[in-house]
Amino acid sequence: VEILVFLIKPTGAYFPGFTFDRILMGVIFGIFLYRRQPKWSSVITANLLVTLLVNLFFNTLWLWILSGNAIFAIIPGRIIKNVVAFPLEVVMLYFVVQFIWKNFSSRFF
């Protein structure tokens, strides 16, 4: 998506790190959720990996590379945001995946 948006309406420089993040998120969610009956444990594990690896590690690294701000200056706010968002994301993801599984699994899986 980032590449398409950049090609249609470029604003600023393209940074491939954020595209890598989206690919990694898709791989993580795919490993835990693709063609599997949704369970709380798999949704929590997938979301925890995405939160720790992608949101807190890689996104912070990319922001540090792009902005030059000290990591210790930007990480506390990012930790707070992800701690608050994590339970909401888990609940929303579980119910979305459950809905998709119930309504579309017989057609595709």
Secondary structure, 3 states (H helix, E strand, C coil): CHHHHHHHCCCCCCCHHHHHHHHHHHHHHHHHHCCCCCCHHHHHHHHHHHHHHHHHHHHHHHHHHHHCCCHHHHHHHHHHHHHHHHHHHHHHHHHHHHHHHHHHHHHHC
